[in-house]
Amino acid sequence: MYPEHTPRVPAQRAVEIHQSTPIAPAAVVPAPVVTEQPASLPTVASIVLPDGRIVTGYAVSPAQPEPVAAKPPVSRTAVNVALGGVGFLAVSGGLLLLTTFITALTALVTQLVILAAVIFGGLIAVQVFTGSGRRDGTTVNIRKAVFKRSHFHG
């Protein structure tokens, strides 16, 4: 069923061996040390303390901050253009909000008018369609009038 086991010879591979080549270090020559003598020797100050001790040392001048580089002046035209752009954007935004406000106000007024028409129309309809209520004028009872008339003329 299965083929018999046959020994196989492994395939030979071509092998290359690479040897690393060392790189010679760069020649580092130390820079010559140049000692610079100060233009003048600092003065030595001595102070006598109240208890009689003497303290000697060099006078230290306070460190001066580096001068701030002068800023180049900004042209007045550039400032005006920038301010004009900011103003234009502010006005445009304000006009957009104004038109939105006017639209909302118009819708509110329209709804209030419709509400008033519905309420007053309803009141008028109730008065028209209700039964006889109190009305101005004289109420005449015909039977009594006829009776009185026959009584007086009879």
MARKEFI-183108 format. One line per 3 residues: their letters; for each residue x negated, y, z negated of C-alpha. Coordinates in Angstrom, 1 decimal. Example, Ala and Ser with C-alpha at 12.3 -4.5 7.8 and 13.67 -1.06 7.14 Angstrom:
<recs>
as	-12.3 -4.5 -7.8 | -13.7 -1.1 -7.1
</recs>
This chain:
<recs>
myp	0.0 0.0 0.0 | -2.7 2.4 -0.9 | -5.9 2.6 1.1
eht	-8.9 1.2 -0.6 | -11.3 3.5 -2.4 | -14.1 4.4 -0.2
prv	-17.0 6.4 -1.5 | -17.6 9.6 0.3 | -20.8 11.5 0.7
paq	-20.5 15.1 -0.5 | -21.0 17.6 2.3 | -24.2 19.4 2.1
rav	-24.0 23.2 1.9 | -26.5 25.7 3.1 | -27.7 27.5 0.0
eih	-29.5 30.8 0.1 | -31.4 32.1 -2.8 | -31.7 35.8 -3.3
qst	-34.5 37.2 -5.4 | -34.1 40.7 -6.9 | -36.8 43.1 -6.1
pia	-37.8 45.4 -8.9 | -37.6 49.1 -8.4 | -40.6 51.0 -9.5
paa	-39.7 53.7 -12.1 | -40.0 57.3 -11.0 | -43.1 59.0 -12.3
vvp	-41.9 61.2 -15.1 | -44.3 64.1 -15.9 | -43.4 66.0 -19.0
apv	-43.0 69.7 -18.6 | -45.8 71.7 -20.2 | -44.7 73.3 -23.5
vte	-45.2 77.0 -23.3 | -45.3 78.7 -26.7 | -44.1 82.3 -26.6
qpa	-45.2 84.7 -29.2 | -42.7 87.3 -30.3 | -43.4 90.8 -29.3
slp	-43.8 91.9 -32.8 | -43.9 90.1 -36.1 | -40.8 90.6 -38.3
tva	-41.2 92.6 -41.4 | -41.2 90.8 -44.7 | -39.0 92.4 -47.4
siv	-39.4 91.9 -51.1 | -36.7 92.5 -53.6 | -37.2 92.8 -57.4
lpd	-34.2 91.3 -59.2 | -33.0 92.8 -62.5 | -34.4 89.9 -64.5
gri	-37.9 90.6 -63.1 | -38.1 87.9 -60.4 | -39.3 88.8 -57.0
vtg	-37.6 87.4 -53.8 | -39.5 87.7 -50.6 | -38.0 87.0 -47.1
yav	-37.5 88.2 -43.6 | -34.9 90.8 -42.8 | -32.2 89.3 -40.7
spa	-30.4 91.5 -38.3 | -26.7 90.7 -37.8 | -25.8 88.8 -34.7
qpe	-24.4 91.0 -32.0 | -21.5 89.6 -30.0 | -21.9 89.4 -26.3
pva	-20.3 92.2 -24.5 | -17.0 91.4 -22.8 | -17.2 91.6 -19.1
akp	-15.1 94.4 -17.7 | -11.9 93.2 -16.1 | -11.3 94.3 -12.6
pvs	-8.6 96.9 -12.4 | -5.2 95.6 -11.1 | -3.9 97.8 -8.3
rta	-0.7 99.7 -9.0 | 0.8 98.4 -5.8 | 0.5 94.8 -6.9
vnv	2.1 95.7 -10.2 | 5.0 97.5 -8.5 | 5.6 94.5 -6.1
alg	5.6 92.1 -9.0 | 8.0 94.2 -11.0 | 10.2 94.6 -8.0
gvg	10.4 90.9 -7.5 | 11.3 90.3 -11.1 | 13.9 93.0 -10.9
fla	15.4 91.6 -7.7 | 15.7 88.1 -9.3 | 17.3 89.6 -12.4
vsg	19.9 91.5 -10.3 | 20.6 88.5 -8.1 | 21.2 86.3 -11.1
gll	23.4 89.0 -12.6 | 25.5 89.3 -9.4 | 25.9 85.6 -9.3
llt	27.2 85.6 -12.8 | 29.4 88.6 -12.1 | 31.1 86.9 -9.1
tfi	31.6 83.8 -11.2 | 33.1 85.9 -14.0 | 35.5 87.7 -11.6
tal	36.6 84.4 -10.1 | 37.4 83.0 -13.5 | 39.2 86.2 -14.5
tal	41.3 86.0 -11.4 | 42.3 82.4 -12.1 | 43.2 83.3 -15.7
vtq	45.4 86.2 -14.6 | 47.1 84.0 -12.0 | 47.9 81.4 -14.6
lvi	49.2 83.9 -17.0 | 51.6 85.3 -14.3 | 52.8 81.8 -13.5
laa	53.3 81.1 -17.2 | 55.3 84.3 -17.6 | 57.5 83.5 -14.6
vif	58.2 80.0 -15.9 | 59.1 81.3 -19.4 | 61.3 84.2 -18.2
ggl	62.9 82.1 -15.4 | 63.8 79.5 -18.0 | 65.4 82.1 -20.3
iav	67.5 83.4 -17.4 | 68.5 79.9 -16.4 | 69.6 79.1 -20.0
qvf	71.8 82.2 -20.1 | 73.4 81.5 -16.7 | 74.1 77.8 -17.3
tgs	75.3 78.0 -20.9 | 79.1 78.0 -21.7 | 81.0 81.2 -22.4
grr	79.5 83.0 -25.2 | 80.0 86.4 -26.6 | 81.0 88.8 -23.8
dgt	81.8 92.4 -23.9 | 85.3 93.6 -23.1 | 88.8 93.0 -24.4
tvn	90.1 89.5 -24.8 | 93.8 89.3 -23.9 | 96.1 86.6 -25.1
irk	98.7 86.4 -22.4 | 101.4 84.6 -24.5 | 101.4 87.2 -27.2
avf	101.5 90.0 -24.7 | 104.4 88.5 -22.9 | 106.1 87.8 -26.2
krs	105.6 91.4 -27.4 | 106.8 92.7 -24.1 | 110.0 90.7 -24.2
hfh	110.5 91.6 -27.8 | 110.1 95.4 -27.1 | 112.2 95.4 -24.0
g	114.7 92.8 -24.8
</recs>
